[in-house]
Amino acid sequence: AETCANNLKKGRLAGVTDRIQVRQWEQEGKKRRKMEVVADNVRFLDSGKKDEGQ
């Protein structure tokens, strides 16, 4: 997560392999559920440098 936070900016191309994870618990007598997208692999698809001539 730290590598992504440091390297991914708006417009940067990245490929992500992910999965949906469902967490369930009970809180104050009510059943709760949360769905999360978990990135298993992130690949940076560009160099992260902008072309200065364009």
C-alpha positions in Angstrom: 0.0 0.0 0.0 2.8 2.4 0.8 4.5 1.8 -2.6 1.2 2.6 -4.3 0.6 5.7 -2.2 4.1 7.0 -3.2 3.9 6.1 -6.9 0.4 6.3 -8.1 -0.9 9.8 -9.0 -3.8 11.0 -11.1 -3.4 9.8 -14.7 -0.8 7.1 -13.9 -1.5 3.8 -15.6 -1.6 0.7 -13.4 -2.7 -2.9 -13.8 -4.3 -4.5 -10.7 -5.0 -8.1 -9.9 -7.6 -8.0 -7.2 -10.3 -10.0 -5.3 -13.5 -9.1 -3.4 -13.3 -10.0 0.3 -16.5 -10.0 2.5 -16.2 -9.4 6.2 -19.1 -10.2 8.6 -19.6 -9.3 12.2 -22.2 -8.5 14.8 -22.4 -5.1 16.4 -25.0 -4.1 19.0 -27.1 -7.1 18.1 -27.1 -6.3 14.4 -25.4 -8.3 11.7 -23.0 -6.2 9.7 -21.2 -6.9 6.4 -18.5 -5.0 4.6 -17.1 -5.8 1.1 -13.5 -4.8 0.3 -11.5 -4.8 -2.9 -8.1 -6.3 -2.0 -5.2 -5.7 -4.5 -3.1 -8.8 -4.7 -0.7 -7.4 -7.3 -0.2 -3.9 -8.7 2.0 -3.3 -11.8 2.9 0.2 -12.9 2.3 0.4 -16.7 4.0 3.6 -17.5 7.2 5.3 -16.4 5.4 8.0 -14.4 7.2 10.7 -16.2 5.3 13.3 -18.4 6.6 14.1 -21.9 7.7 17.7 -21.7 7.3 18.3 -25.4 3.6 17.5 -25.5 
